[in-house]
Amino acid sequence: MIRTFETHLIREQKELTGCLWDFIPCQGENAGKVYKVATPGCWETYPDFGNYRGEAIYRTSFVAEGDIRLEFKGVSHTATVCLDGQEIATHYNAYTAFEVVVKNLAHGEHILEVKADNSFNENSALHIPNDYMTYGGVNRPVVLEMLEDAYINYVHVTPYRKADKWNAKVEIKVTNLKEDAQMLDFKALIAEEAAEWKDVVIEANDSIVLSSELEFAEVSMWEQDNPKLYKVSVTAYKDGYAIDDLIDRFGFREVSVEGKKILFNGKPIHIKGVCRHEDHPQFGCAIPYAAMAADLDIIRHLGANSVRTVHYPNDELFLDLCDEMGILVWEENHARGLSLENMQNLNFEPQAEKVIDEMITLHYNHPAIYIWGILNECASETEYGKECYRKQFELIKKLDTSRPTSFASCKFKTDISLGLPDVVSYNIYPLWYHNTSVEDYLDDLYQWIQSDTEGAGKPFLITEVGAGGIYGYRNNYNSKWTEEYQAETLEKQLTAILNY
């Protein structure tokens, strides 16, 4: 399942995953053997490959001709793509999508091979040995699309209130696939209002971005208890004939910061959320739709209203569900617990910034996303680290000014980067990593922020808290890792935080 709604009515689209592919490991005693495996999938879930780290090839075939677009929603964590034996693309990072356009493909059956690599090395600055799995595989859908003379890359809708009416800025990016300039027309339709661009000239093999402003007399807001979604449909025309389209969804809502409050549609909200990894004991990070929905049912049943996508961009299918259920999302780029030395890796800045670019470009329209986050628990107490945070926040603001920013710090009374984000956030683990009173620890941290840092006066979130527990483990003295200690600790932590 690609999305929860149709994204094209004109452009022909077909999912290549959702069926068996060939899986061929490249190292070890099984190197060269061909296995039939279901896709999307992670090879750690296959028998005999639970600890496999290295390269493996996924292979399938399809029939097509002409100009095509292949979109890979996620390959972990480095991908090399070959079509009919020729390399056509490479990509780094498991958690963001990438595309490759192939022109003038001959009619017939074609062989698609994806070499996935989940190994750790100096070329990988973000995927490092960590306390969560770095899986290998084609872990999200692969989609084949048939293109004509030009195609619509994206449509971004930015809703805002003006003079008690909802308005929206609409931006579309379009690419000309031909070797000569083309004149095209475009139409975007939202809630019976239309934006049109006539006689648009796009140079050969070039892309342009078009924008327009719309005003709406009568629309409903996207709110958590009434998550009203609207479709934006963009169509490209050549000589009066529709040649391409793109459909996405968004909601009329605004997020802003005022003093110590986060405002949602002008009203302060109290965030009560959970952190969620894309990880499942049976499916790894290739989470099926039903498992995503089950997670969100549990989150709502707990009384939570938000989910943080630790520590990477999530599958857009999950974001679709959050949009539909009215669950707020803190989404962040991929980086967790990087030391100063890790951040000084020459690949760190370009790889982290590429994740931000791909994440925001693809997920821009999701109304559930209310905060962009970066660099969880990285070296924000150092001058070098602070400069990295500054550059990444500046990049976010270039891509999207409609959402606040934050990062989750664990630097107790040493962080020097709190002046950079819109929202100050901390991960704390009193009674777990240290035996400190929750009330005292939280008050000490908060008073330091308000009195001695550039984070004073900003909204403040606790973004991680908790204690570990082993299912079914008990003893007579309720020590750490028992279910009883975990439950007691969570109760003390949450009570102190929610009462602050």
N, C-alpha and C positions, 0 to 999 in steps of 0.2 A: 504494500500500500504506500503510495507516494505522498498524497495529501488527503485531507478530508473533504476536498471540493475539487471540481474541474478547473484546471488552469488554462486550458485551450479548447476552443470549439473549431477553429480553422486550422491551426498548426497540428499536423499529424504527430502523435506522440505514442510511444510504446515503452513499457518498462521491460528491461532485459533481465533484471533479477526477478525474484519470486519463483525461481525454477532451479533445476540442477545445473551446476557448472562443473567443469573439470578443475580439480585442485591438485597442484603438482609442487611438492616441497623441493627446495633447491639444495638443502644441506641435510646431513645426517644419514642414518642407515636407510631411510625411506626416500632418499633423493631420487627424483625422476619417476617415481611411481605416480600413477594417475588414479585419483579418487573422485567419485561423484559426490558433490556436497550441495546442500541447499544454500541459496543466497537470498538476501544478505546474511552474512554469518561471520563468526570469529573462529579461527582455527583452534584456539584453546578449548573450544567446546567439542572438537572432534576426538574420538578415541585415539590414543597414542600421541596427541599433539598438545597436551595440557601445558607443557613447559617449553614449547617450541619457540625459539627466538631466532629470527633471521629472515630469509626471503622465501617467498612461495608465489607461484603463478596461478591465477584464476583465468579460465578460458571458456569462451562461449562463441556462438556464431549468430549472425543475423543476415537478413536479406534487405538490401536497400540500394539506392542509386541517387546520384545528384549531390546536392549540398545537404550535409547532415550536421546535427549538433549532438554530441554525447555529453551528458551531465552525470558526474559522479558525486553523489551526495555525501560520501565519506569512505575513504580508504585509509586503513591504519598501517603505519602512520606516514610512510613515504610510498608514493605510487609512481610506477613507470608504465605508461600505456602504449601498447603496440597494436596497430591495425594491419592485418595481412603481413605481419613480420616487420613492419616499419614503425619505429618509435614516433609517436605523435604528441606526447605530453608527459610532463613530470609534475608532481605536486607534493608538497610537504604539509603535514598536519592531518590528523585523523578526523577532526571534528568540524571541518568546513568543506563546502562543496566547491568543485571546480568544473570547468567545461572545456571542451575542445571542438572546434568547428573544422570539418573536413569538406573540402570542395571537390566537385566533379568526380564523385565516387562512381566507378563503373558498376553497371547493373550486375547483380549476382549475390552469391553468398560470401560473407566476409568473416574473417576470424578476428575476434577481439581478445586480447590478452592483457591482464593487469598484474604486474609484478608488485606485490605488497611486501613491505619491509618493516618489521617492528623492532629492529635491533637498535641498541644504544651505541652512539659514537659521537665524536666531536662535531659532526655535521648536523646533529640533532640537538638544538638548544632547549627545546620545550619538552620533548619526550625523553625523560631521564628516569633512572630508577627512583621509585616513589612509593607512597603508601596506597596507591591505587593502580590497577592493572593498565599496562599499555598493551592492548590486544593487537593481533594481526588479522588482516582480512579485508574483504569488501564488505564493510559492516553497515552500509546504508545503500539505498537503491541506486541502480544505474539506469539512465533513461536515454532512449534514442528518439530524436526529433528530426522530422523532414522539413527542410527550409526552402524558401523560394528566393527571390532577389534580395530581400533584406529581412531582418528579424528584430523584434523588440527585446532588448536585453533585460530591462526592468522597468517597473513603474513604482514611484515613491509618492505616497500621499502624506502630507503633513497637515493635520487639522488644527484649527485655532479659532478662538472666539474673538469677534470684532463687532462692536456696537450691538451686543446681545444677539448676534447671529453667528452660526457656525460657518466658517470659511475653510478652504483647503487649498494648499499649494500642491499642484500636480506636476511631477517631473518624469519624463520618459527618456530612456536612452535607446537609441536605434543604431544598428550597424548595417552598412551597405556591403553586400557580399560580392558585388560585381566589379569588373575591371574598368568601368566607366561610371561617371556621375549619374545619379538617378534623381528624378523629381517625384516625390511621394506626398500623399495626404495622410493625416492621422486624426483619430477621434477617440477621446476618452470619455466614458460615460459613468457617472456616479449618481445614484439616487435621483434619476431623471434630469440631472444637470449634465451639460456636455462642454468639453473643451475641444477645440478643433485647431489644427495646424494645416494650412493649405500651401501647396506648391513648395514644399520643403526640398531643397537641393542638398543631397549628401554626396560628397566626393567619393571617388573610387576607393574601395577597401577602407572606408573611414567610418567613424562613429560620431554622433552628435547627441547632445542632451537638449530637450525642449521642455519648456515650463509654461504654466498658466495658473491663474487664480480663479477659484469658483466660490460663489456664495450660495448658501442653502437656506431656504425659507422654513422648512419643517423637516428636521431629522431628529433621531433619538440618540442620546449619549450612550457610549459604552461605559457601563458601570458594573461593579462586581456582582450585584444582585440582579442586574439586567444587562448582560453582555451583548448588546445589539451590534451585529456585524453588517457591514456594507461591502458589496463587491465593486471593484473598479475594473472596468473592461476597456482595454485599449486595442484598436484595430488599425492596421496599416493598409493603405489603398494605393494601387498603381493603375493608372488609366481607368479609374472608376471601379476596379475589381479588388476585393479584399484578398490580400496575400499573406497576412499574418495577424495574430492576435495574442494577447496576454491578459489573463484574469488573475487578480489578487484580491485579498480582503483586508479591511482595516476597520477601525472604530473611531467615532468622534469622541475624543477625550484629550485632555491636557494634563501634563505632569509638570510641576514646578516646585521650587524651594523658596520658602519665605521664613527667614530667621531659622529657628530650630525645627520648623515643620516641613514635612513633605506634603504638598497639596496635590490632590487628584480631583480634577474638575473643580478646582477652587476650594475644596474642603480638605482639612487635615486627615490623614489616614494613619492608623496605628498598625504597623507591620507585625504580623505574627506568622512566621514562616518556618520552613525546613530547608535544609540542604539535601540535594538529591544527586547521586552519581548515576550515570548511564551504565548500570552494571546489574547483571542478573546471573544467578548461579547456573542457570540452564542455557542462557543465550549470550552471555558476555555483554558486550556493549551494543550488540545488534538486537535492540529491544523491539519486540513485535507490538503492534497497536494495542492489543488487549492488555498486555502487561503495563504499557504506559497508562492506559485508562484506569487500571487497577491501582497503580501508584497514586493517581490523582484522586480517586475515590477515598483512599486512606487519608490523604492530606486534608481533604475537605472534612472527613469524619473527625479528625483531630481538632477541628476548629481553626485551622490555619487558613490564611488568605494569600500566602505568597510562597514561592519556591525559588531557591537559588540554584543555578545550574553549575555546581562545582565540578571541575574547575575548567570548563571549556564550553563552547557553544553546543547547544543541544540539537537533536533531530528536529527539523521543522514540523514534522508530524506531531511531536509532543507540544510544540508551541501552538499549533492549530488547536489542540485540545484545550490548552490553557486559555486561548482566546474564547473558545466556546463555553468554557465552564466559569469564566470570570475569575481566574486565579492569576494573580500578579506574578511577574517573572523578573528576577535579577539575573541577567545573562552576562557572562564574563568571557574574556579571551582566555587562551590556554597558557597558564603559567601558575605553578604552585610550588611554594617553598624554595624558590631559587636563591642561592647564596650570591654574595657579591661576585665571587669567582664565576658562577654560572652565568650571571648577567653580563660579564665581560667577554663571554664567548662572542666572537665576531658575527655569528649567525643569529644571536639572540634578538637584536633590535629588528632586523628585516623580517625574521620569522614571526615575531610577536605582532609587529605592525601589519603584516599580511593577514594574520588571523583577524585582527580588528576590522580591516577593510572588507574581507570576505564576509565576516559575521554581520556587520551593519548593513552592507549592501543587500544581502539576502534576506535578513530578518527585519528590515526597516519598518514594514507595515504592521507588524504584530502589535495590537493595542495592549496586550498583556504585559509587554516588556516596559518596565517603568524606570529601570536603572541599567546603565552599561557599567560593568565592573572590569577591572584589570588586575593582574599581578598579585594573586593571593599570597600573603605572607612572604613577600620577597624582601630585598634588601633596602627597605624604605627608611632605614636609620642611617644610611650612608649618602654622601654627596653624589656619588656616581649613580646609585640607585634612584635618588630623587630626580636626577636629570632624565633617567629613563621613564619614570612616571610622568614627568612633565611633557615629554615628547608624545607619549601615548595618549594622554588626555587632550593635548592639542589636536592630534589626529582625529580623535572621536568628535570633537567639536566642529572640525571641518566637515565631517560626514553627517553629523546629526546634532542640531542645537535644541531639539525638542525634548530631550531627556536628561536628567541629572546623571552625574558620574560618581563612582566611589571605588574604593579598594578595601579589602579586608586585611587589616594589620594584626600582627601578634607581638609587636615591639612595645613592651610595657614601659611607658614613660621614657622611651628613647626615639620614637618615630619623629623624623624631621620633615615629612612630606604631607602633613595633614592640611596644609594650606592649598593643596592642589585640587582635591576633589570637591564636589558640591555637598557630599554627605560623608561624614566620618564614620568608619565601621571598624569593629574590633572582634577578633576571635578570642574567647576566654575559656579557660578550663579549670577554674577553682574546684577543689575537692577531687580532681582527677590527676592533672600533672603536678599539682602542688596542693598542700593541705591547708588552704586559706579560706576563711569565711567568705562566702559569696558576696554578702552585703559589703563587707569591708573592702574587698578587692575591687568590686565594681565602683564603689564610691571614690576610692583612691584614684582609680584610673580616670573617672569622669571629671573629678575636680582638677586633676592635672591638665586634662585637655582644655577645660574652660579657663584656667588661670594662666597657663604657661605655654600655649601652642597657638599656631595659626588656625587650628581647627575650632577655636572657641566660637560659640554662637551658631554653629552649624547643626543640622539634624544629626542624630547619633543613633547608630544601630549596632546591636550585638549580632554578628553574622555567623558565629559558630559557638556552640556550648554543648556539653554532654559528658558522657562517661561510657566506657566500653562494657559490654556484657557478653558472656558466652551462653548461648541458648541452653537452658536446662541446668546450668551450673549453680549449685548451692553448697554452702557449708554452714557450720554452726555459728560462725562469727561474722557472717555477711561481709567477707573481704572483697577487695576489688575484683572485678570480673564476674561476680555473682549477679544474678538477675535482681536480687534484693538491693545490693549496693547501687547498681545502675539506676533502679527506680527511685530510690531515696535521694540520690544525688541529683537526678533530673528534676525531681520535685523541688528541692532546695534551690537549684539554679534558676528554674523557670519562675518560681514564686518571687525570688529577689529581683529578677530582671523585669518581669511584668508589673511589679509593684513600684519600680523606680520612677 
